[in-house]
Amino acid sequence: MASHTSLITLADGDPLTPKKPKDLPGNLGTSTDTLIGWSLTGALIAAVLGFLFGCALLAVGYNSERPDMAARGKKSILWSLIAAAGVGTVFGMVKAFFNLGQG
């Protein structure tokens, strides 16, 4: 029987230790990075809250036999998911347009 002494490393360091977030490429400046980061975080929190309130509207609407309330909950859930997808693409778009300007 052959013994394998090589060890495969799947991740650098401890995978449970939080890593420092990477800055935007180039020299945008820390104030711009902070503004974009806070904007994206706030928009994502709003989308999650909209999703949760939509789920609550849906549940109350179905349990109290109010189809109009359930329909508003469904719309809220749908638009919250669309908003979260939009927030996810914004960072990539900012990065792409900034790199276009760098030449």
C-alpha positions as CSV (number, residue, x, y, z in Angstrom):
1,M,0.0,0.0,0.0
2,A,1.3,3.4,-1.0
3,S,0.9,6.2,1.4
4,H,0.1,9.7,0.1
5,T,1.9,12.5,1.9
6,S,0.7,15.3,-0.3
7,L,-1.9,17.5,1.1
8,I,-4.4,19.4,-1.1
9,T,-5.1,23.0,0.1
10,L,-8.7,24.1,-0.8
11,A,-8.5,27.6,0.7
12,D,-5.8,29.9,2.0
13,G,-5.9,30.2,5.7
14,D,-8.8,29.5,7.9
15,P,-12.1,29.5,5.9
16,L,-14.1,30.8,8.9
17,T,-12.0,33.9,9.4
18,P,-13.5,36.9,7.7
19,K,-11.4,38.3,4.8
20,K,-10.8,42.0,4.2
21,P,-13.1,43.2,1.4
22,K,-11.4,44.1,-1.9
23,D,-11.6,47.8,-3.0
24,L,-12.9,48.9,-6.4
25,P,-10.2,48.7,-9.1
26,G,-8.1,51.8,-9.9
27,N,-7.9,54.9,-7.9
28,L,-11.5,55.9,-7.2
29,G,-10.8,57.0,-3.7
30,T,-12.0,55.8,-0.4
31,S,-14.9,58.2,-0.2
32,T,-16.4,56.9,-3.4
33,D,-15.8,53.3,-2.4
34,T,-17.6,54.0,0.9
35,L,-20.5,55.7,-0.9
36,I,-21.0,52.8,-3.3
37,G,-20.6,50.2,-0.6
38,W,-23.2,51.9,1.7
39,S,-25.6,52.4,-1.3
40,L,-25.4,48.8,-2.3
41,T,-25.8,47.6,1.3
42,G,-28.8,49.9,1.9
43,A,-30.5,48.8,-1.3
44,L,-30.0,45.1,-0.5
45,I,-31.4,45.6,3.0
46,A,-34.4,47.3,1.5
47,A,-34.9,44.5,-1.0
48,V,-34.7,41.9,1.8
49,L,-37.2,43.8,4.0
50,G,-39.6,44.2,1.0
51,F,-39.3,40.4,0.5
52,L,-40.1,39.7,4.2
53,F,-43.0,42.2,4.3
54,G,-44.3,40.6,1.0
55,C,-44.2,37.2,2.6
56,A,-46.1,38.5,5.6
57,L,-48.7,40.1,3.4
58,L,-49.1,36.9,1.4
59,A,-49.5,34.8,4.6
60,V,-52.0,37.2,6.2
61,G,-53.9,37.6,2.9
62,Y,-54.3,33.8,2.5
63,N,-55.2,33.1,6.1
64,S,-57.8,35.9,6.3
65,E,-59.2,35.2,2.9
66,R,-58.3,38.6,1.4
67,P,-57.1,37.9,-2.1
68,D,-56.2,41.6,-2.8
69,M,-53.7,41.5,0.1
70,A,-52.3,38.2,-1.0
71,A,-51.9,39.6,-4.5
72,R,-50.0,42.7,-3.1
73,G,-47.7,40.3,-1.2
74,K,-47.0,38.4,-4.4
75,K,-46.1,41.6,-6.2
76,S,-43.9,42.7,-3.4
77,I,-42.0,39.4,-3.4
78,L,-41.5,39.6,-7.1
79,W,-40.3,43.2,-7.2
80,S,-38.0,42.6,-4.2
81,L,-36.3,39.7,-6.0
82,I,-35.9,41.8,-9.1
83,A,-34.4,44.6,-7.0
84,A,-32.0,42.2,-5.3
85,A,-30.9,41.0,-8.8
86,G,-30.4,44.6,-9.9
87,V,-28.3,45.4,-6.8
88,G,-26.2,42.4,-7.6
89,T,-25.4,43.6,-11.1
90,V,-24.7,47.2,-10.1
91,F,-21.2,46.5,-8.7
92,G,-20.1,44.7,-11.9
93,M,-21.5,47.6,-14.1
94,V,-19.7,50.2,-12.0
95,K,-16.5,48.2,-12.3
96,A,-16.9,47.7,-16.1
97,F,-17.6,51.4,-16.8
98,F,-14.7,52.5,-14.6
99,N,-12.3,50.1,-16.4
100,L,-13.6,51.6,-19.8
101,G,-12.5,55.0,-18.6
102,Q,-9.0,53.8,-17.6
103,G,-8.2,52.8,-21.2
